[in-house]
Amino acid sequence: MRNDGVNPTASAGAAAPAARVPVRTAIFVAFVAFALVLPQLPVPDFWITQANYIGLYALVAMGLVLLTGVAGLTSFGQAAFVGIGAYTTAYLSTALGLSPWLNLFVGLALTCASALVLGWITLRMSGHYLPLATIAWCLALNYTMANMEWLGKFDGILGVPPIALAGIDFIEGRNIFYLIWGAALAAAVALINLLDSRPGRAIRSLNGGVVMAEAMGISTFRYKVQIFVIAALLAAVSGWLFAHFQRTVNPSPFGIKWGIEYLIMAVIGGVGNVWGAFAGAAVVKLIEDQLQVLLPQLTGTTGNFEIVVFGIALVLVLKYAPQGLWPFASQWVPTPRRAHDWADAPGLPERARPSPGEPLLEVDAARKQFGGLVAVNDVSFAIRAGEIVGLIGPNGAGKSTTFNLVTGVLAKTGGTVRFRGEDITALRSRQNARQGISRTFQHVRMMPAMTVLENVALGGHQRSSSGAFRAMLRLDRAEERRLFREAERQL
């Protein structure tokens, strides 16, 4: 568990030290400045082309960081969403003569619809079934693209026009460099903002299992679909840029091979870190180009042997740098502490509390059977507001199971539960949390990648409302200060 870098006992009126620019912020500003001047420097066009591909790949890998590294959902199918974005703009630009900018929004709409349908079906799966499902629909979409006559079949679509903006044609690699890297850096900042927010904490809690998150009132399936769509949209933007950069599209870059390579980029760079997507994309792209020259010379034959080398490299990275290259390198750069800016924030809204002695919780003949085993045998009790009631019994008596039945973590075999006069027997745990009843756990279920303060703030999920879009634009700061003020008060 990480420390928050905040002392809850510190005086709010203490003089603040002089503000200094964090080292990581200074590095980011320097990198952006370098990116702005790079195309204007007398460097070979090949370098600019390589940088363009790295930016395109990083966009897709960032989606996998969100899906796989943060939420624990493995996907091999992101290349198919790249294909949707690329083919949409290629067809509409060449066949109908529509503007690439209009095509971008059409492609995003198609990608969003596809991701919603696929996510609704596949994200209910778990274990090895989810990766297998992503492989299946990646293959299906790729073969669909390759067999459509109006999409050019395996030859694809030629003559895709360049992007134009304010009289500037982004036909050269040095011009489109700004679009590619502008999109990539904007996406990185948006994802970092998202992860440092109310929905971001909910997303990060998915990797620790759904039981605790659902008990806090978080709809885990909703957030899985949400990040699945976000990752798909990032891939579609990459495909849109790729089509107008290459000026041609065909099915080859959108198959399962590329789906695997994108995942390798994310894992090698640092699958739990947004900037790891850039590191992984750079390493894979630069090494792949060298391997395509060296391996045929060493083996005396041609073939995609670089994927074998990447497989070996992936095993070595998982063995010696399991968090990836970026976290391994960035550990030497100090992480800035969260600014303590919530001392004067207003409190969170509170629901009306019951009067002392008012009937609060009524459990009548709660029963749970696992096959022929009766774990909870018709337990009944009642609790009034203001009372503290203990449930006592030896190990294996069914105490935890009873708590799970009362709060909706487990479905009941029989019996009823009423909370403040309302029947909540059929409600699941997240629905009960919205009613005002939840449970803690005998074995503490905290998110090790989140600070203590963030873990506590997760418990205020139902008392706040900001969504992903506001979080990405950093429009949720007032609510965040209120959440952290309450979290600090609870500590």
Secondary structure, 3 states (H helix, E strand, C coil): CECCCCCCCCCCCCCCCCCCCCHHHHHHHHHHHHHHHHHHCCCCHHHHHHHHHHHHHHHHHHHHHHHHHHCCCCCCCHHHHHHHHHHHHHHHHHHCCCCHHHHHHHHHHHHHHHHHHHHHHHCCCCCCHHHHHHHHHHHHHHHHHHHCHHHCHHHCEECCCCCEECCEECCCHHHHHHHHHHHHHHHHHHHHHHHCCHHHHHHHHHHHCHHHHHHCCCCHHHHHHHHHHHHHHHHHHHHHHHHHHHCEECCHHHCHHHHHHHHHHHHHHHCCCHHHHHHHHHHHHHHHHHHHHHHHHHHCCCCCCHHHHHHHHHHHHHHHCCCCHHHHHHCCCCCCCCCCCCCCCCCCCCCCCCCCCCEEEEEEEEEEEECCEEEEEEEEEEEECCCCCCCCCCCCCCHHHHHHHHHCCCCCCEEEEEECCEECCCCCHHHHHHHCCCCCCCCCCCCCCCEHHHHHHHCCHHHCCCCHHHHHCCCCHHHHHHHHHHHHHHC
